[in-house]
Amino acid sequence: MSRPELSLSLQFADPRHKALLPRHKVQRWIRAALELPGEIAVRIVDAEEGRQLNHEFRGKDYATNVLTFDYSHEPVVGADLVICAEVVEREAKEMGIAIADHYAHMLVHGTLHAQGYDHEEDDEAECMEARESEILRGLGFADPYQR
């Protein structure tokens, strides 16, 4: 099956995991979750920048794993995905999984948010988590919700 086109900007404000995130893998993971062509910027940040952005845009005073800033859903998905390296590393260790595996999940998760998926309500969460699981299994990763 052909995947949608993707224009990707990959930025490392926090370079600690740069070797785990080669451009071709990040593109593959995002494209697996895209339903339409996309223009997506991915920025890997430290906890300070992650906390600042989460506070400014969500009113939460802590760094979170991924923030999605979606600008358009169609005809082209336009979004910025901001991923906090420290949070991803901590969560991966807590779950006993590889850091790269957790990045793949966060990129799929953020890409789904960029297309309007959400998990605020139970039915939305069920739909989004099922889609994430399907995509990640298709990429060869374990189901993140079956740990």
HELIX and SHEET records of a PDB file:
HELIX    1   1 PRO A   15  LEU A   20  5                                   6    
HELIX    2   2 ARG A   23  ALA A   33  1                                  11    
HELIX    3   3 ALA A   47  ARG A   58  1                                  12    
HELIX    4   4 ALA A   85  MET A   95  1                                  11    
HELIX    5   5 ILE A   99  ALA A  114  1                                  16    
HELIX    6   6 ASP A  122  GLY A  138  1                                  17    
SHEET    1   A 4 LEU A   6  PHE A  12  0                                        
SHEET    2   A 4 GLY A  38  VAL A  45  1                                        
SHEET    3   A 4 VAL A  77  CYS A  84  1                                        
SHEET    4   A 4 VAL A  66  SER A  72 -1                                        
END                                                                             
